[in-house]
Amino acid sequence: EITFTRVLHQDDSCQYMQANITLGGSGFSFSHNNVTMTFLHTSCLDCVAASLNKDGKTERFYLFSRRREVEAREAEEFKAQAECLSMPAPVVMDPTKELCPEQVSRDSAPTAGQDA
């Protein structure tokens, strides 16, 4: 079991929610409810496609990238995957908007390249 932090930006505020998750197979599950996240193949080299399933039903489908914006062909592939899974058309974040800052624990040790 590891701790997962979900960050949600809504109404000009950032919400940080921690949950314990269990890794298994090609995804992970949340310990407090019947929710699993399954990772799927994508040709985008720095992306992860993931479906969020609750009670065995796909609720959401995500494409995460290290970049703020993916190429048009990558977005089209993701749209086709969503359609194949009978999901609604993807919602795309505005790449010009600020992201929530990372929350750093005061008692955690600095990582390589960080000053204490």
Secondary structure, 3 states (H helix, E strand, C coil): CEEEEEEEEECCEEEEEEEEEEEECCEEEECCCCEEEEEECCCCCCEEEEEEEECCEEEEEEEEECCCCCCHHHHHHHHHHHHHCCCCCCCCCCCCCCCCCCCCCCCCCCCCCCCC
